[in-house]
Amino acid sequence: MKQKIVLIIAVGMGILAFVLTHVYLKNERDALYADATRVSILVAKEDLPAGTVLSSQNIRTMEVFEAGLSSQVFRADRSRILLGKTLRYSLRANSPIEWVHVGANLDELTGLAPTIRSGMRAISIPVSGESAVSGLVRPNDNVDILGTFSFMDEANPGEMETVTFTVLQDVTILATGQETARAELEISDSRRRGSYNTVTIAVFPEEAELLAFAMNVRGSLMLSLRNPNDISVLEQTPPIDFRTLQRELPRLNEKRQSILRGSETSERLRR
């Protein structure tokens, strides 16, 4: 009987020692990583063979510690660059996706041409600071392009009429000035970004023709920055002139307030 008691006590002491050691090591690990920065990167959702076309169905985000992270991995906010690219090599599930996996080694990628999606074209348009959201538009952002143009007023011969309308929606910025997506990935938060007066965008050939014409008539283009997760496309609205502005402002203000009040109510209910 005494031997059984001793054995039970020994087993209990072993379990207690194991638990205390586990708690101690966990506290030490938590203290060690307390100030470590975690970032979200893109990884394979499942085992992916070479030749797989990447999409939102076969990639996902994963949080990892930034220290020691390769500069070639895709951060979560760069998913638009990755979607549609083809894997050169197979990937295991949860493996980080790097530039080399999609045929664009960061050390070898030169120029803008390799980043242009097949079937599309790159075209540069002039912008000023205010028309590029105070210079806050960066490579890989998505924007709408608004155009303001002056035409002869058909209702009042001899007078000019100014109209504004949305030229293109959900357009990807390839470069701002000389800064491309590659430079954007390499840039550090502490490094100052330069100013620019042109942006290069990815468009289809017929859209490139439209923009080339728009840039050579009397008028100007302006960028409207979009949330990266917003891929909605609005129905084309009629051009805005002074008469339309006067007529539509009350309705638009009422619509805006209704949406904002609805959002605030939903937020209060969630709380």
Secondary structure, 3 states (H helix, E strand, C coil): CHHHHHHHHHHHHHHHHHHHHHHHHHHHHHHHCCCCCEEEEEEECCCECCCCECCCCCEEEEEEECCCCCCCECEHHHHHHHCCCECCCCECCCCECEHHHHCCCCCCCCCCHHHCCCCCEEEEEECCCHHHCCCCCCCCCEEEEEEEEEEECCCCCCCEEEEEEEEEEEEEEEEECCEEHHHHHHCCCCCCCCCCCEEEEEECHHHHHHHHHHCCCCEEEEEEECCCCCCCCCCCCCCECHHHHHHHHHHHHHHHHHHHHHHHHHHHHHC
